[in-house]
Amino acid sequence: SEKGNAAGSLAMRFGDRAPEVSFVMIASELDSAAVKQLWPFWMAKMARSWVIKNIFGGTITNGRIEFYLAEGRERLPGVPMRLGPEELKIDFDIEGARMNVAGEIPPLRDTSGKFRLRGPRTEIEITGGAAYFPSGRSVALTGGTFVLPDNYTKPLMADMDIDVAGNADAIAELVTYRPIRALPATGFKPEDFSGQVKANVKAHFGIIPAHKPPPPQWTAALTLDDVDVAKPVAGRAVTALHGLLAIDPQKADLKAKADIDGVTFDLELIEPVNKAANITRRTILSGTLGNKDRRKLLPGFEDVLEGPIDVRMEQDGDGPRAVEVDVGAAAVSIPWIGWTKGAGIGGTVKLTAETTDGVTRVSDFRFAGDGFNVAGNMTFRGSALDTANFSTVRLSADDRYRLKVTRGKSGYTVVADGETADVRAVLGRLKNSGNGSAAGEKQGVSVTANLSRAIGFNGEALSNVNFRYSKAGNRISAVDLSALTAGGAPAVVQLAKNGGSDAVQLTSGDAGAIARFADIYRHMRGGLLNVRLRATPNDGWL
């Protein structure tokens, strides 16, 4: 006919029992409508019904129907016959058809594939096609299968396993349709994504609502290739995503490399899809930051860090962030006291941070390595340190003190108190930086120290140390020190105003001890010390 051609044969053998029946029909080329007409209504009724309602148009080639009933096969009037895999076989190839696949997903067009039915099981191998969405977007189907595992059992269930490819916004739109419908719960829209995506979508679902099937089960595995997210994620720009996004009815699980605010990180993200699943969003960022990248993400640490650092950050929901930083390859400096950890010396920073209204509170801070340990809490306003309270400070083996730092209008106030402090780094910095300031330091600082013991150079130490020091810009504005040498001699340092210039007055009953303590001169014992130093116009002392 005008719909194609087909040929068949029927053989029946009669005996004492129900006859043996063997039927074969082959078709080299037919319209799909003709196959629907030739498919007997009583053979695999539910599979036939699905084909009639969900496959339209196209051309059938290599068609073959085989039907066989053995002699004596039970046949009861009014009772559906459940044919086995060797009793009913239907095979054909199809090109250019329209095929409905699942739920609200728009139908596949220009579909090509292979149809195979064996008794209760129907399989469609899809080799190509495309789905066009109402928005004008489309995805290409590059392969997959659609299976009805058991045509005779209610509810009639289907297993879909398809591979699609397209623009990121089109794939995102695909997962807005039922039975998947994953995107709406994340707060994103299809237009929030750009780039290229390949996806594998698997689903197990009922295809006849009247059968009251169980809730659909599905997974979507998306391979992301240079995907950008237009809307900020956790307040940061996310671009150039390369990796895998796995979605199921409970959660979306992303493992990828991405640029976060222009800096490349390994990104792991778990986002709840079903609010009833009791799953909390979890974010993990890890990567290596050089100086340039660190300035983008962690501004304000230029005077503290030099060199690459390895960073790992974990956050559950909108809660605090747990941060761990390996600073072994970087040089770490504490400019106020002249302490430095050289590059190549192991060291880690661990902390918990939480940001609210531009204020970041850092708790459980610990900076530790071989021979040093600092622990406490800090507060930042924006990128600037606001307060710090370090309950433990051990930058050398002898350190046993606490440190508080507070930012004011004119700079920082530092208060140190405790048993012992090794001040050799401070002394070295004071000797090597003119009027006690490093070039380029513009903020003022006020330091107060109350220590039982201060350790200097050459085995010397001062006890009962009370120290006050203030600096405004590059100029010392106040100095007041009182202490005792190891021999019990007092040592006093004061800054006095002398007309328009400043003068530092140093007095001690043991000049040798003070000289050795400051590493000025080692070969002196005892003696009285009375020194007066006057500030010079170039910020030196004379």
C-alpha positions in Angstrom: 0.0 0.0 0.0 1.0 3.7 0.0 2.2 3.1 3.7 4.8 0.5 2.7 4.9 -3.2 2.1 4.9 -6.3 4.4 4.8 -10.0 4.0 3.9 -12.7 6.4 3.1 -16.4 6.9 0.9 -18.3 9.3 1.2 -22.0 10.2 -1.2 -24.0 12.4 -1.0 -27.6 13.5 -4.1 -29.3 15.0 -4.2 -32.2 17.3 -6.0 -33.4 20.4 -5.2 -30.3 22.3 -5.2 -26.6 21.5 -3.4 -26.1 18.2 0.1 -24.9 17.7 0.3 -21.5 16.1 3.3 -19.9 14.3 3.1 -16.5 12.7 5.8 -14.3 11.1 5.5 -11.0 9.4 8.4 -9.0 7.9 8.5 -5.4 6.5 11.3 -3.8 4.7 9.7 -0.3 5.0 6.5 0.9 6.6 5.0 4.0 8.0 4.7 3.8 11.8 1.0 4.2 11.5 0.8 0.9 9.6 2.7 -1.0 12.3 0.2 0.3 14.8 -2.6 -1.1 12.6 -0.9 -4.5 12.0 -0.1 -5.0 15.7 -2.9 -7.3 17.0 -4.8 -5.6 19.9 -4.5 -8.7 22.1 -0.7 -9.0 21.9 1.2 -7.1 24.7 -1.8 -4.8 25.1 -0.1 -2.3 27.4 3.1 -2.1 25.3 0.9 -1.6 22.2 -1.1 1.1 23.9 2.0 2.9 24.9 3.4 2.8 21.3 0.1 4.0 19.8 0.0 7.0 22.3 3.7 8.0 22.3 5.3 7.3 18.9 4.2 9.3 15.9 5.3 9.5 12.3 8.6 8.3 11.0 9.5 5.3 8.9 9.9 1.7 10.0 12.5 -0.5 8.5 13.7 -4.0 9.1 10.4 -4.8 10.8 9.7 -8.3 12.1 6.9 -9.8 14.2 7.1 -13.4 15.4 4.3 -15.1 17.3 4.3 -18.7 18.5 2.0 -20.7 20.7 2.9 -24.3 21.5 0.4 -27.1 21.2 -1.7 -27.3 24.3 -0.8 -23.8 25.5 -3.5 -22.8 27.9 -6.0 -20.3 26.5 -8.9 -19.2 28.7 -11.8 -17.1 27.3 -11.7 -13.5 28.7 -8.3 -14.1 30.4 -5.4 -12.0 29.0 -2.6 -14.2 27.6 0.8 -13.3 29.1 3.2 -14.3 26.3 6.7 -15.2 27.1 10.0 -14.0 25.5 9.9 -17.0 23.0 6.2 -16.5 22.2 6.2 -12.9 21.1 9.0 -11.1 19.4 8.7 -7.7 17.7 11.7 -5.9 16.2 12.0 -2.8 13.9 14.2 0.2 13.2 12.6 3.7 13.2 13.7 7.0 11.7 12.3 10.5 11.8 9.7 9.8 14.5 8.3 11.9 17.3 8.5 10.2 20.7 7.1 11.1 24.1 9.5 10.0 26.8 8.5 11.0 30.3 6.3 13.3 32.3 6.4 17.0 31.2 9.7 16.6 29.2 8.9 17.8 25.7 8.8 15.0 23.1 11.8 14.0 21.1 11.7 14.9 17.5 13.5 13.4 14.5 14.1 10.3 16.7 16.0 7.3 15.4 16.4 4.0 17.1 15.6 0.4 17.4 12.5 -1.2 18.9 12.7 -4.7 20.5 10.0 -6.5 22.4 10.4 -9.9 24.0 7.3 -11.1 25.8 6.7 -8.9 28.8 9.8 -6.6 28.1 9.9 -3.7 25.7 13.2 -2.0 24.8 13.8 1.1 22.7 17.4 1.9 21.9 17.5 5.6 20.9 20.4 6.6 18.6 19.5 10.2 17.9 16.9 13.0 18.3 16.3 16.4 19.8 14.0 18.0 22.3 12.7 21.5 21.7 11.5 23.5 24.6 8.8 26.3 24.7 11.5 28.8 25.5 13.2 28.2 22.2 16.0 26.2 23.7 16.8 22.7 22.6 19.0 19.7 23.5 20.4 17.0 21.3 19.8 13.4 22.3 23.0 11.5 21.5 22.0 8.0 22.7 20.0 6.1 25.3 17.4 3.5 26.1 13.7 3.5 27.1 12.5 0.2 28.7 9.2 -1.1 29.9 10.4 -4.0 32.0 7.1 -5.8 32.4 4.2 -5.0 30.1 1.8 -7.2 32.1 2.2 -5.8 35.6 0.4 -2.7 37.1 1.5 -0.1 37.6 3.2 0.0 34.3 6.8 1.3 35.0 9.4 2.6 32.7 13.2 2.9 32.9 14.8 5.7 30.9 18.5 6.2 30.4 19.4 8.9 27.9 22.5 11.0 27.0 21.9 14.6 26.0 24.1 17.5 25.1 23.6 21.2 24.6 24.0 24.7 26.1 24.0 24.9 29.8 20.8 26.9 30.0 19.0 24.3 27.9 20.2 21.4 30.1 19.2 23.4 33.1 15.7 23.8 31.6 15.5 20.1 31.0 15.8 19.4 34.7 12.9 21.8 35.5 10.4 19.3 33.9 8.8 16.4 35.7 9.6 13.7 36.6 13.0 15.4 37.4 12.1 19.0 38.4 15.4 19.5 40.3 16.3 23.1 39.4 13.4 25.1 41.1 14.4 23.9 44.6 18.0 25.4 44.1 16.8 28.9 43.6 18.4 29.1 40.1 16.8 29.6 36.7 17.9 28.2 33.3 19.1 31.7 32.2 21.6 31.7 35.1 23.8 29.3 33.3 26.0 29.5 30.1 28.5 27.1 28.6 28.4 23.6 27.4 27.0 20.5 29.2 26.6 16.8 28.5 24.2 15.0 30.7 23.1 11.4 31.4 19.6 11.2 32.8 18.3 8.0 34.4 14.7 7.6 35.6 12.4 4.9 36.9 8.7 6.1 36.8 5.1 5.1 36.1 3.7 6.1 32.8 0.0 5.6 33.4 -1.3 7.9 36.2 -4.5 5.8 36.6 -2.3 3.0 37.9 -1.2 5.2 40.9 2.5 4.5 40.5 5.1 5.2 43.2 7.1 8.5 43.2 9.6 8.6 40.4 13.3 7.9 41.1 15.9 9.6 38.9 19.4 10.7 38.7 21.1 13.2 36.4 24.9 13.3 35.9 26.0 16.5 34.2 29.5 17.0 32.7 30.2 20.7 32.8 32.5 22.4 30.3 33.5 26.0 30.9 30.1 26.8 32.5 29.5 30.2 34.0 26.9 31.0 36.7 25.4 34.4 36.3 24.0 34.6 39.9 26.5 34.8 42.8 26.9 31.5 44.8 27.4 32.2 48.5 28.1 35.9 47.6 30.9 35.0 45.1 31.2 35.0 41.3 31.5 31.4 40.0 32.8 30.9 36.4 34.7 28.5 34.2 33.2 25.4 35.9 34.8 22.1 34.7 33.6 18.9 36.4 30.6 16.7 37.3 27.2 17.7 38.8 25.2 14.7 40.1 21.6 15.3 40.9 19.0 13.0 42.5 15.6 13.6 44.2 17.3 14.5 47.4 20.4 16.6 46.5 22.7 18.1 43.9 26.4 17.1 44.3 29.0 19.2 42.4 32.7 18.3 42.1 34.5 20.7 39.8 37.3 23.1 39.2 36.0 26.7 39.1 37.1 30.3 39.1 35.8 31.8 42.4 36.0 35.6 42.1 38.6 35.0 39.3 40.7 32.6 41.4 40.8 28.9 40.4 39.7 26.4 43.1 38.6 22.8 43.5 34.9 23.2 44.4 32.7 20.6 46.1 29.1 21.6 46.7 26.1 19.7 48.1 22.8 21.5 47.6 19.4 20.1 48.9 16.8 19.5 46.1 14.0 18.2 48.4 13.4 20.3 51.5 12.0 17.3 53.3 15.3 15.4 52.8 16.9 17.2 55.8 20.1 17.8 53.9 22.1 20.9 54.6 24.0 22.7 52.0 27.8 22.0 52.2 30.5 23.9 50.4 34.2 22.9 50.2 36.8 25.1 48.5 40.4 24.1 48.2 43.3 25.4 46.2 46.7 27.1 46.1 46.9 30.9 46.2 49.8 32.8 45.0 50.4 36.4 46.0 48.2 37.9 43.2 45.3 35.5 43.9 45.5 35.9 47.6 45.2 39.7 47.3 42.0 39.2 45.4 40.4 36.9 48.0 42.2 37.9 51.2 43.2 41.6 50.9 45.0 43.2 53.8 47.7 40.4 54.4 50.4 41.9 52.2 52.6 42.7 55.2 52.0 39.3 56.7 52.3 36.7 53.9 54.7 36.3 51.0 54.5 33.2 48.8 52.0 30.5 48.0 49.5 29.1 50.5 47.3 26.0 50.3 43.7 26.8 51.4 40.8 24.5 52.3 37.4 26.0 53.5 34.3 24.0 54.5 30.9 25.5 55.3 27.6 23.9 56.2 24.6 26.0 55.2 25.0 29.6 56.1 26.9 28.7 59.2 30.5 29.4 60.1 33.4 28.5 57.8 36.1 26.1 58.9 39.3 27.2 57.3 42.7 25.4 57.2 45.7 27.0 55.5 49.1 25.4 54.9 51.7 28.2 55.0 54.8 26.0 54.8 55.8 27.4 51.4 55.2 31.0 52.4 57.1 33.5 54.5 54.9 34.7 57.5 55.8 37.9 59.2 54.4 39.7 62.3 55.7 43.2 61.6 54.9 44.7 65.0 57.4 42.5 66.8 59.8 41.6 63.9 59.0 37.9 64.0 59.3 35.9 60.7 58.7 32.3 59.7 60.8 31.6 56.6 59.5 29.9 53.4 60.0 26.2 53.6 59.4 26.0 57.4 56.2 24.0 58.1 53.2 25.9 59.5 49.4 25.7 59.5 46.6 28.0 60.3 43.2 26.7 61.4 40.2 28.8 62.3 36.4 29.1 62.2 35.0 32.3 60.6 31.5 33.7 60.4 30.5 36.9 58.6 27.5 39.0 59.5 26.8 42.5 58.1 30.4 42.9 56.9 31.9 41.8 60.3 33.9 38.6 60.3 34.4 36.9 63.7 37.2 34.4 63.8 37.2 31.8 66.6 39.3 28.8 67.4 42.2 30.5 65.6 45.5 28.5 65.8 48.8 29.2 64.0 51.2 26.4 64.7 54.4 24.9 63.5 57.7 23.5 64.7 58.6 25.8 67.7 55.7 28.2 67.6 52.0 28.3 68.5 49.5 31.2 68.6 45.9 30.7 69.6 42.9 32.9 70.1 40.0 34.9 68.5 39.8 37.8 66.1 37.3 40.2 64.5 37.6 41.8 61.1 35.5 44.7 59.7 35.7 44.3 56.0 39.3 43.2 55.3 40.8 45.2 58.3 41.6 43.6 61.6 39.4 45.1 64.3 40.3 43.2 67.5 42.4 40.2 68.4 42.6 38.3 71.7 45.4 35.7 71.7 45.3 33.5 74.8 48.5 31.7 73.8 51.5 33.3 72.2 54.6 31.2 71.7 56.7 32.4 68.9 59.9 31.0 70.5 60.6 28.2 72.9 60.6 30.6 75.9 57.5 32.6 75.2 54.6 32.5 77.7 52.3 35.4 77.3 49.0 36.7 76.1 48.3 39.4 73.5 45.3 41.7 72.9 45.0 44.0 69.8 42.3 46.7 69.3 41.9 49.0 66.4 41.1 52.7 67.1 40.8 55.8 65.1 44.6 56.5 65.1 45.8 52.9 64.8 46.2 49.8 66.9 46.5 49.3 70.6 48.5 46.2 71.6 48.6 44.8 75.2 50.9 41.9 76.2 51.0 40.3 79.6 52.3 37.1 80.9 55.3 35.2 82.3 58.0 35.4 79.6 58.6 36.9 76.2 61.6 36.6 73.9 62.1 40.1 72.7 65.2 39.6 70.5 63.2 40.0 67.3 61.8 43.3 68.6 65.2 44.6 69.6 66.7 43.7 66.3 63.9 45.4 64.4 64.3 48.6 66.5 68.0 48.7 65.8 67.6 48.2 62.1 64.7 50.5 61.3 65.7 54.0 62.2 63.3 55.6 64.6 61.6 52.3 65.4 59.4 52.1 62.3 59.5 50.2 59.1 59.3 52.2 56.0 55.8 52.5 54.7 54.0 51.9 58.0 51.4 54.7 58.2 49.1 53.5 61.0 49.9 54.4 64.6 50.4 51.7 67.2 50.4 51.8 71.0 52.0 48.9 72.8 51.8 48.0 76.5 53.7 45.1 78.0 53.6 43.8 81.6 55.9 40.8 81.8 57.6 38.9 84.6 60.6 38.3 82.3 61.9 39.6 79.0 64.7 37.6 77.3 67.2 39.5 75.2 70.5 38.7 73.5 73.6 37.0 75.0 71.7 35.1 77.7 70.6 38.3 79.4 67.0 38.9 80.7 65.1 41.7 82.4 62.5 41.0 85.1 59.4 43.0 86.3 59.1 44.5 82.9 56.6 47.4 82.4 56.8 48.9 78.9 54.8 51.6 77.2 55.4 52.5 73.5 53.5 54.6 71.0 54.2 55.4 67.4 52.3 57.8 65.1 53.2 57.3 61.5 56.9 56.9 61.3 57.7 58.7 64.5 57.8 57.4 68.1 55.6 59.5 70.3 56.0 57.8 73.7 58.4 55.3 75.4 58.3 54.3 79.0 60.2 51.3 80.3 61.0 50.1 83.8 62.7 46.7 84.6 65.4 45.0 86.6 68.5 43.4 85.3 69.6 39.9 86.4 71.7 41.5 89.1 68.8 43.5 90.4 69.9 46.9 89.0 67.0 49.1 87.7 66.7 50.0 84.0 64.5 53.0 83.0 63.8 54.4 79.6 61.6 57.5 79.0 60.8 59.7 76.1 60.8 63.4 77.0 59.8 66.5 75.1 62.7 68.9 74.8 61.5 72.1 73.2 60.5 71.2 69.6 62.3 67.8 69.6 62.0 64.5 71.4 64.7 62.9 73.5 65.0 59.4 74.9 66.6 59.1 78.3 68.1 55.7 79.2 69.3 55.0 82.8 70.6 51.8 84.4 72.7 50.7 87.3 74.2 47.9 85.1 75.4 49.3 81.8 77.0 46.0 80.8 73.8 43.9 81.2 71.8 46.4 79.2 74.5 46.5 76.4 74.5 42.7 76.2 70.7 42.5 76.5 70.3 44.8 73.4 73.3 43.2 71.7 75.1 46.5 71.4 78.4 45.5 73.1 79.2 42.2 74.8 82.5 43.0 76.6 81.3 45.1 79.5 80.5 44.3 83.1 78.6 46.6 85.5 78.9 50.3 85.3 76.3 53.1 85.3 74.5 54.0 82.1 73.0 57.4 81.4 72.3 58.0 77.8 70.2 60.8 76.2 69.2 60.4 72.5 67.7 63.3 70.6 65.4 62.8 67.6 66.8 64.1 64.2 64.8 65.6 61.4 65.3 62.4 59.3 63.6 60.3 61.9 66.9 59.0 63.4 68.4 59.4 66.8 71.5 61.2 67.9 
